[in-house]
Amino acid sequence: MSELHKFLFDGLPVRGMIVRLTDAWTELLRRRAANTETGPYPAPVSELLGEMAAAGVLMQSNIKFNGALVLQVFGDGPVKLAVAEVQSDLSLRATASVSGELPANAGLPDMVNVGGGGRCAITLDPKDRLPGQQPYQGVVPLYGDHQEKLHKLSDVLQHYMLQSEQLDTTLVLAANDQVAAGLLIQRMPLKGEANLAGGHGREDEDQIGRNEDYNRIATLASSLTREELLTLDVDTILRRLFWEEKLLRFAPQQGDSGPRFACSCSRERVGNMLRSLGTEEVESILEERGNIEVGCEYCGQQYHFDPVDAAQLFTDPHKQPPAPSRMQ
């Protein structure tokens, strides 16, 4: 079961959390692979999406934002866009748009930042927007301070969070076809709570890179390998890394309170979309193809409408499209 663990370092201005996406991650991949139009993601894209999903959960949990946190990576490579969306209840979904072939060992620059046009964006979209309120968005290039291309998503996000929050952050991310996981260590602000939408004043800026406790713990966290993060349980990871530190651990978040896959697509919503096209357009599609097939870009779920299904959409516009006779 997917799980999120939060902890504090007793007496130190440092907090941390570990996320392990198991069933949530494999369900996302299963749905994509079952889509007959797209098929499964190439391995490098799957790994990138898994790291993004894990990072999205960590950041959403870190700021406790009432709305959707949307992490996007986009650019001028074969992967035009990769998106991970995490709601305040930790439900998540992710998708990527791939055009062209990818080498088996493709890294972030090969996928997104071939010509230097890659960007990372984090959007905070409030659940209940006030009149005139717009989502907050921050965008950074996939470059470091010296204009060098960043090769890992964790480096991009560390750079982003340092620029946005003025707080030191260490991220370790990894994913394969079974697990997507991440470790976050962050220096806590001297005043107030951290959030992606604002800074913290001169006192916090003066502490950047200088807090000895954080630097020590960050060095330990950075020693965690990809293999360890993907294969070891949380208790073992924390014991190996921080056995000399006193940790204050919170109850793990699992099941209904933890990270889990969820997509807002449904047969009813697809039916409403087809109604909006109008009878003439729908009949034209049916004449050309014999049936209508719509796939969700996020989860890969495919919805099929034959001529009878389509006719019922317009016979009674208030009636939900009939359930299919078999599992989609």
C-alpha positions in Angstrom: 0.0 0.0 0.0 1.3 3.5 -0.8 2.4 5.4 2.2 3.7 8.8 3.4 5.9 9.2 6.5 6.7 12.5 8.2 9.3 13.2 10.8 11.2 15.9 12.7 14.7 16.0 14.0 14.2 16.7 17.7 15.6 20.1 18.7 16.8 20.9 15.2 15.3 23.2 12.5 15.0 20.3 10.1 12.0 18.2 8.9 11.6 15.3 6.5 9.3 12.9 4.8 9.4 9.8 2.8 6.8 8.7 0.2 6.5 5.2 -1.3 4.0 4.9 -4.1 3.2 1.2 -4.8 -0.4 0.4 -5.7 -1.1 4.0 -6.7 1.9 3.9 -9.1 1.3 0.5 -10.6 -2.4 1.3 -11.2 -1.4 4.4 -13.1 1.0 2.4 -15.3 -1.5 -0.4 -15.8 -4.2 1.9 -17.1 -1.7 3.5 -19.5 -0.5 0.1 -20.8 -4.1 -1.1 -21.3 -4.8 1.8 -23.6 -4.8 0.4 -27.1 -4.1 3.7 -28.7 -1.0 4.7 -26.7 0.4 1.6 -25.1 2.8 1.8 -22.1 5.2 4.7 -21.6 8.8 4.2 -22.6 10.9 3.3 -19.6 12.7 6.7 -19.3 9.4 8.5 -19.4 7.8 6.1 -16.9 10.8 6.8 -14.5 10.4 10.6 -14.9 6.7 10.5 -14.3 7.2 8.3 -11.2 9.7 10.7 -9.8 7.3 13.6 -10.5 4.4 11.8 -8.8 6.6 11.2 -5.7 7.9 14.7 -5.7 4.3 16.1 -6.1 3.1 14.2 -3.0 6.1 15.4 -1.0 5.6 19.1 -1.9 1.8 18.9 -1.5 2.2 17.4 2.0 4.9 20.0 2.8 2.7 23.0 2.2 -0.7 21.6 3.1 -2.3 23.5 0.2 -6.1 23.2 -0.1 -6.3 22.6 -3.8 -4.3 20.9 -6.6 -0.5 21.1 -6.9 0.4 20.6 -10.5 4.0 19.8 -11.4 4.9 20.2 -15.1 8.0 19.6 -17.1 7.9 20.7 -20.7 10.3 21.6 -23.5 11.8 21.0 -26.9 12.6 17.3 -26.7 10.7 14.1 -27.5 8.7 14.5 -24.2 6.7 17.6 -25.0 5.0 17.6 -21.6 4.9 15.6 -18.4 2.4 16.4 -15.7 1.8 15.1 -12.2 -1.2 16.4 -10.2 -1.7 15.9 -6.5 -4.8 17.0 -4.6 -4.9 18.1 -1.0 -6.2 14.7 0.0 -3.1 13.2 -1.7 -5.0 11.6 -4.6 -2.8 11.8 -7.7 -2.7 11.3 -11.4 0.0 11.8 -14.1 0.5 11.8 -17.8 3.1 12.5 -20.5 3.0 13.5 -24.2 5.7 11.7 -26.1 6.7 12.4 -29.7 9.5 10.4 -31.3 11.9 7.7 -30.3 13.8 7.7 -27.0 17.1 5.9 -26.2 16.7 3.4 -23.4 19.0 5.4 -21.2 17.5 8.8 -22.0 18.0 11.4 -19.2 16.1 14.6 -18.5 18.1 16.7 -21.0 17.5 14.1 -23.7 13.8 14.0 -23.1 12.9 17.6 -22.4 15.8 20.0 -22.7 17.5 19.1 -26.0 17.8 22.6 -27.3 17.8 24.4 -24.0 14.1 25.3 -24.0 13.0 23.0 -21.1 11.1 24.4 -18.2 9.6 23.2 -14.9 6.4 24.8 -13.6 4.6 24.3 -10.3 1.0 25.5 -10.1 -1.1 25.9 -7.0 -4.7 25.9 -8.0 -7.0 26.6 -5.0 -10.0 24.3 -4.5 -12.4 27.1 -3.7 -11.2 30.2 -5.7 -12.3 33.6 -4.5 -13.7 36.0 -7.2 -10.8 37.1 -9.4 -8.4 34.8 -7.7 -5.9 33.1 -10.1 -3.7 30.1 -9.5 -0.2 30.8 -8.4 2.5 29.5 -10.7 6.3 29.5 -10.6 8.4 28.6 -13.6 12.2 27.9 -13.8 14.5 26.7 -16.6 16.1 23.3 -16.4 19.5 25.0 -15.7 21.6 25.5 -12.6 23.2 28.7 -11.3 26.0 28.5 -13.8 23.7 27.8 -16.8 24.6 24.1 -16.8 21.9 21.6 -17.8 20.4 19.8 -14.9 20.3 16.1 -15.4 18.0 15.1 -12.5 14.5 16.2 -11.6 15.6 16.3 -8.0 18.2 18.9 -8.9 15.6 21.0 -10.7 13.2 20.9 -7.8 15.9 21.7 -5.2 16.8 24.7 -7.2 13.2 25.8 -7.6 12.4 25.5 -3.9 15.6 27.4 -2.9 14.6 30.2 -5.2 10.9 30.2 -4.2 11.0 29.5 -0.5 14.6 30.7 0.3 14.9 27.4 2.2 17.5 24.7 1.8 16.0 21.4 0.5 17.4 18.0 -0.3 15.4 15.6 -2.5 16.2 12.0 -3.5 13.8 10.5 -6.1 13.6 7.2 -7.9 11.1 5.1 -9.8 10.8 1.8 -11.6 7.8 -0.2 -12.8 6.8 -1.2 -9.3 7.7 1.7 -7.0 7.9 5.5 -7.2 9.6 6.9 -4.1 11.1 10.1 -2.7 12.9 11.5 0.4 12.6 15.2 1.3 14.8 16.9 3.9 14.2 20.6 4.5 15.5 23.3 6.8 12.5 24.8 8.6 11.9 28.6 8.4 12.8 30.7 11.3 9.4 32.3 11.3 6.1 31.2 10.0 5.3 28.2 7.8 6.9 27.5 4.4 4.8 27.7 1.2 5.6 27.9 -2.4 4.0 31.2 -2.9 6.1 33.5 -0.8 9.4 34.2 0.9 10.5 34.4 4.6 12.5 37.6 5.2 16.1 38.4 5.7 16.7 36.1 8.6 15.9 33.0 6.5 18.0 34.2 3.6 21.0 34.6 5.9 20.7 31.0 6.9 20.8 29.6 3.4 23.6 27.0 3.1 25.0 27.9 6.6 23.0 25.8 9.1 25.4 23.1 10.3 22.6 20.8 11.5 20.8 20.9 8.2 24.0 20.5 6.2 25.0 17.4 8.2 21.5 15.8 7.8 21.4 16.7 4.1 24.8 15.0 3.5 23.4 11.8 5.1 20.2 12.0 3.1 22.2 12.5 -0.2 24.0 9.2 0.5 20.8 7.3 -0.1 21.1 5.3 -3.3 18.4 4.7 -5.9 18.4 1.0 -5.2 18.0 1.6 -1.4 15.1 4.0 -1.9 13.3 1.6 -4.2 13.8 -1.6 -2.2 14.1 -0.8 1.5 11.2 -0.2 3.8 10.9 3.2 5.5 12.0 2.1 9.0 15.2 0.6 7.5 16.0 3.7 5.5 15.6 6.0 8.5 17.6 3.7 10.7 20.5 3.5 8.2 20.6 7.2 7.4 19.9 8.8 10.8 20.8 6.3 13.5 22.6 9.0 15.4 19.8 11.5 15.3 16.7 11.6 17.5 13.6 11.5 15.2 10.1 12.5 16.1 7.9 10.4 13.8 4.2 11.0 13.0 1.7 8.2 12.2 2.1 7.1 8.6 -0.5 8.1 6.1 -1.9 5.2 4.2 -5.2 4.1 2.5 -7.9 6.7 2.5 -5.6 9.3 4.2 -2.5 8.5 2.2 -1.4 8.8 -1.5 -3.6 7.0 -3.9 -4.4 7.0 -7.6 -7.6 8.9 -8.7 -8.7 10.4 -11.9 -11.7 12.7 -12.5 -12.6 11.2 -15.8 -15.9 9.3 -16.2 -18.2 7.9 -18.9 -20.7 10.6 -17.9 -18.2 13.4 -18.5 -17.1 12.0 -21.8 -20.8 11.8 -22.8 -21.3 15.4 -21.9 -18.3 16.3 -24.0 -19.8 14.5 -27.0 -23.1 16.3 -26.5 -21.2 19.6 -26.6 -19.9 18.6 -30.1 -23.5 18.4 -31.4 -25.4 15.7 -33.3 -23.9 16.6 -36.7 -20.3 16.2 -35.5 -21.0 13.0 -33.6 -22.8 11.4 -36.6 -19.9 12.5 -38.8 -17.4 10.6 -36.6 -19.7 7.6 -36.5 -20.0 7.6 -40.3 -16.2 7.7 -40.7 -15.2 5.3 -37.9 -18.3 3.2 -37.1 -17.9 4.0 -33.4 -16.4 6.7 -31.1 -13.5 6.0 -28.8 -12.3 8.6 -26.3 -9.2 8.0 -24.1 -8.4 9.9 -20.9 -5.0 11.6 -21.3 -4.3 11.2 -17.6 -5.1 7.6 -16.8 -5.4 6.0 -20.2 -9.0 4.8 -19.6 -10.8 4.3 -22.9 -14.5 5.0 -23.3 -16.4 3.4 -26.3 -19.7 4.7 -27.8 -21.4 2.7 -30.6 -24.2 4.3 -32.7 -26.8 3.2 -30.1 -24.9 4.8 -27.2 -24.4 8.0 -29.2 -28.1 8.2 -30.1 -29.1 7.9 -26.5 -26.9 10.9 -25.7 -29.1 13.1 -27.7 -32.4 11.3 -27.0 -32.4 12.3 -23.3 -29.7 14.9 -22.6 -30.2 14.6 -18.8 -29.6 10.9 -18.8 -26.2 9.5 -17.9 -24.7 7.5 -20.8 -25.4 3.8 -20.3 -22.7 1.7 -18.6 -20.7 -0.5 -21.0 -21.5 -4.2 -21.1 -17.9 -5.0 -20.1 -15.1 -3.5 -18.1 -13.3 -0.7 -20.0 
